[in-house]
Amino acid sequence: MEYHVIIEKLCSCAKKKGLDQIVTYDNKESAKSAADAQLSLMKNSFCGKHHFDVTEVDDHFVIGMLQGGCGCGTHEHH
């Protein structure tokens, strides 16, 4: 089985860092570890206009933006 780490919406900082929207792993533990590392990177090295969290969905890990309008214009609604 494959497990994915998915960035729900790529903000401008994610695009500048060249992050892939979906990364696939062979086991759940590796995917979880990668999602946590990705979340830490996003929280600590992005511009701070967005806040992120990780949610497990059907054995995959989705990194999403938390609610709160940042006004950056790189996504539709949050």
C-alpha positions as a Python dict, from the first residue, in 0.01 Angstrom:
ca = {
    (1, 'M'): (0, 0, 0),
    (2, 'E'): (111, 356, -67),
    (3, 'Y'): (81, 642, 178),
    (4, 'H'): (81, 1006, 73),
    (5, 'V'): (176, 1338, 226),
    (6, 'I'): (-41, 1596, 55),
    (7, 'I'): (-14, 1973, 80),
    (8, 'E'): (-374, 2078, 36),
    (9, 'K'): (-296, 2414, -125),
    (10, 'L'): (46, 2536, -229),
    (11, 'C'): (92, 2891, -101),
    (12, 'S'): (357, 3116, -255),
    (13, 'C'): (614, 3013, 9),
    (14, 'A'): (560, 2643, -72),
    (15, 'K'): (603, 2718, -441),
    (16, 'K'): (921, 2919, -376),
    (17, 'K'): (1066, 2628, -175),
    (18, 'G'): (981, 2393, -463),
    (19, 'L'): (771, 2163, -246),
    (20, 'D'): (583, 1882, -417),
    (21, 'Q'): (211, 1882, -351),
    (22, 'I'): (201, 1500, -317),
    (23, 'V'): (484, 1276, -198),
    (24, 'T'): (438, 898, -177),
    (25, 'Y'): (583, 659, 81),
    (26, 'D'): (584, 281, 114),
    (27, 'N'): (483, 272, 480),
    (28, 'K'): (265, 476, 709),
    (29, 'E'): (537, 548, 963),
    (30, 'S'): (760, 708, 699),
    (31, 'A'): (470, 916, 568),
    (32, 'K'): (380, 1035, 919),
    (33, 'S'): (740, 1125, 996),
    (34, 'A'): (772, 1312, 665),
    (35, 'A'): (445, 1499, 725),
    (36, 'D'): (564, 1609, 1069),
    (37, 'A'): (898, 1724, 926),
    (38, 'Q'): (723, 1908, 643),
    (39, 'L'): (489, 2078, 889),
    (40, 'S'): (783, 2190, 1101),
    (41, 'L'): (960, 2331, 795),
    (42, 'M'): (647, 2517, 689),
    (43, 'K'): (585, 2660, 1035),
    (44, 'N'): (946, 2767, 1089),
    (45, 'S'): (1067, 2886, 750),
    (46, 'F'): (761, 3028, 574),
    (47, 'C'): (658, 3395, 589),
    (48, 'G'): (414, 3347, 879),
    (49, 'K'): (103, 3462, 694),
    (50, 'H'): (-44, 3112, 711),
    (51, 'H'): (-82, 2857, 987),
    (52, 'F'): (-77, 2486, 908),
    (53, 'D'): (-175, 2154, 1058),
    (54, 'V'): (-164, 1785, 961),
    (55, 'T'): (-477, 1573, 941),
    (56, 'E'): (-481, 1199, 878),
    (57, 'V'): (-733, 1109, 607),
    (58, 'D'): (-771, 744, 500),
    (59, 'D'): (-410, 657, 599),
    (60, 'H'): (-273, 963, 418),
    (61, 'F'): (-148, 1286, 577),
    (62, 'V'): (-291, 1615, 454),
    (63, 'I'): (-117, 1941, 543),
    (64, 'G'): (-376, 2216, 533),
    (65, 'M'): (-402, 2583, 611),
    (66, 'L'): (-591, 2673, 924),
    (67, 'Q'): (-881, 2917, 909),
    (68, 'G'): (-803, 3287, 923),
    (69, 'G'): (-779, 3534, 640),
    (70, 'C'): (-422, 3624, 556),
    (71, 'G'): (-506, 3828, 247),
    (72, 'C'): (-222, 3684, 41),
    (73, 'G'): (-442, 3601, -257),
    (74, 'T'): (-275, 3264, -330),
    (75, 'H'): (-579, 3055, -242),
    (76, 'E'): (-953, 3086, -265),
    (77, 'H'): (-1096, 3075, 88),
    (78, 'H'): (-965, 3004, 436),
}
